Amino acid sequence: KLKFSQQLHHANTLAHLLHQKISHYKYDIDFLVPVPLHKSRLKQRGFNQSGVIASILSKKINIPVNYSYLTREKNTLPQSTLKLRQRRKNLKHAFSATSLGLEQANIALIDDVITTGATRNAALTALRQSHTGEIEVWAVARA
């Protein structure tokens, strides 16, 4: 409902659930990086659900969000409409990481749902090309 029905109030609940999960283990994170949307998808939807969740979580754990470190360069088809093999191909070279002098920082990649892991893997591939710090993946749900 958050993602497809624009019911943004659900982001509070999802961020709370993610916060509960991560509070059970020790983490050393310098900043949160939400999985980005392509600018045309962002314009169409009006918000990035992972960004909204990251913003709320940031306030709870006092770790800043960096919205510009990872960008979505390729306007891909919605992953929810594709099968596993198509998802991987769809996301090939979809993301890029910028050099902001943060390459050694520890980051948490924030996603709403991990279904096949194709988005996570594509984002991690882009980040690992220049990032030498630790990268954790924090997702609200696994489908």
C-alpha positions as CSV (number, residue, x, y, z in Angstrom):
1,K,0.0,0.0,0.0
2,L,2.9,2.3,0.6
3,K,4.6,1.7,-2.7
4,F,1.6,1.4,-5.1
5,S,-1.2,3.2,-3.3
6,Q,0.8,6.2,-1.9
7,Q,-0.3,5.5,1.6
8,L,2.9,7.1,3.1
9,H,1.7,6.6,6.7
10,H,2.7,3.0,6.3
11,A,6.3,4.1,6.1
12,N,6.3,4.8,9.9
13,T,5.3,1.3,10.7
14,L,7.8,-0.2,8.3
15,A,10.6,1.9,9.6
16,H,9.6,1.0,13.2
17,L,9.7,-2.7,12.3
18,L,13.2,-2.3,10.7
19,H,14.4,-0.4,13.7
20,Q,13.2,-3.2,16.0
21,K,15.1,-5.8,13.9
22,I,18.4,-3.9,13.7
23,S,18.3,-2.9,17.4
24,H,19.1,-6.6,18.3
25,Y,22.6,-6.5,16.9
26,K,25.6,-4.2,16.9
27,Y,26.2,-2.2,13.8
28,D,28.8,0.4,12.8
29,I,27.2,2.4,10.1
30,D,28.2,5.9,9.0
31,F,25.3,6.6,6.7
32,L,22.1,5.1,5.2
33,V,21.7,4.8,1.4
34,P,18.2,4.1,0.1
35,V,17.9,2.1,-3.1
36,P,17.2,4.9,-5.6
37,L,14.5,5.2,-8.2
38,H,15.2,6.5,-11.7
39,K,14.2,10.2,-11.9
40,S,11.3,9.5,-14.2
41,R,9.9,6.8,-11.8
42,L,10.4,9.2,-8.9
43,K,8.5,11.9,-10.8
44,Q,5.7,9.5,-11.6
45,R,5.3,8.1,-8.1
46,G,6.1,11.3,-6.3
47,F,8.3,9.6,-3.6
48,N,10.9,6.9,-3.1
49,Q,9.5,4.4,-0.6
50,S,13.0,3.3,0.4
51,G,14.0,6.9,0.9
52,V,11.0,7.6,3.1
53,I,11.7,4.6,5.2
54,A,15.4,5.6,5.4
55,S,14.5,9.1,6.5
56,I,12.3,7.9,9.3
57,L,14.8,5.3,10.4
58,S,17.6,7.9,10.3
59,K,15.8,9.9,13.0
60,K,15.4,6.9,15.2
61,I,19.0,5.8,15.1
62,N,20.7,9.1,14.5
63,I,22.6,8.1,11.3
64,P,22.3,10.4,8.3
65,V,20.9,9.4,5.0
66,N,22.9,10.0,1.8
67,Y,20.5,10.2,-1.2
68,S,23.2,11.0,-3.8
69,Y,25.8,8.3,-3.3
70,L,24.0,5.7,-5.3
71,T,22.0,6.7,-8.4
72,R,19.7,4.8,-10.8
73,E,21.0,5.6,-14.2
74,K,18.8,3.3,-16.2
75,N,15.0,3.6,-16.4
76,T,14.1,0.0,-16.0
77,L,10.8,-1.8,-16.2
78,P,9.2,-2.4,-12.8
79,Q,10.8,-5.5,-11.2
80,S,7.4,-6.7,-10.0
81,T,6.3,-7.4,-13.6
82,L,9.3,-9.6,-14.4
83,K,10.5,-13.1,-13.7
84,L,13.9,-13.9,-12.1
85,R,16.1,-14.0,-15.2
86,Q,14.4,-10.9,-16.6
87,R,14.9,-9.1,-13.4
88,R,18.7,-9.6,-13.5
89,K,18.9,-8.5,-17.1
90,N,16.6,-5.6,-16.5
91,L,18.9,-4.2,-13.8
92,K,22.3,-4.8,-15.5
93,H,24.2,-1.5,-15.2
94,A,21.1,0.2,-13.8
95,F,23.0,1.8,-10.8
96,S,26.1,3.8,-10.3
97,A,27.9,5.1,-7.2
98,T,29.4,8.5,-7.2
99,S,32.8,9.5,-5.6
100,L,31.9,11.7,-2.7
101,G,35.0,11.0,-0.6
102,L,32.9,8.5,1.3
103,E,34.3,5.3,-0.2
104,Q,35.7,4.0,3.1
105,A,32.6,4.7,5.1
106,N,30.4,1.9,6.4
107,I,27.0,2.1,4.8
108,A,23.6,0.4,5.1
109,L,21.7,0.0,1.8
110,I,18.0,0.5,2.6
111,D,15.4,-1.4,0.6
112,D,11.7,-1.9,1.2
113,V,11.3,-5.5,-0.1
114,I,13.8,-8.1,-1.3
115,T,12.1,-10.6,-3.6
116,T,14.7,-12.2,-5.8
117,G,17.7,-10.1,-4.7
118,A,18.2,-8.8,-8.2
119,T,17.9,-5.1,-7.1
120,R,20.1,-5.6,-4.1
121,N,22.8,-7.4,-6.2
122,A,22.8,-4.7,-8.9
123,A,23.1,-2.0,-6.3
124,L,25.9,-3.8,-4.5
125,T,27.8,-4.3,-7.8
126,A,27.7,-0.6,-8.4
127,L,28.7,0.3,-4.9
128,R,31.6,-2.3,-4.8
129,Q,33.2,-0.8,-7.9
130,S,34.5,2.2,-5.8
131,H,33.4,1.5,-2.2
132,T,36.0,-0.1,0.1
133,G,34.0,0.3,3.4
134,E,31.6,-2.2,4.8
135,I,28.2,-2.5,3.2
136,E,25.2,-4.0,4.9
137,V,21.7,-4.5,3.4
138,W,18.8,-3.6,5.6
139,A,15.4,-4.5,4.1
140,V,11.9,-4.3,5.7
141,A,10.6,-7.5,4.1
142,R,11.6,-10.5,2.1
143,A,9.0,-11.8,-0.3
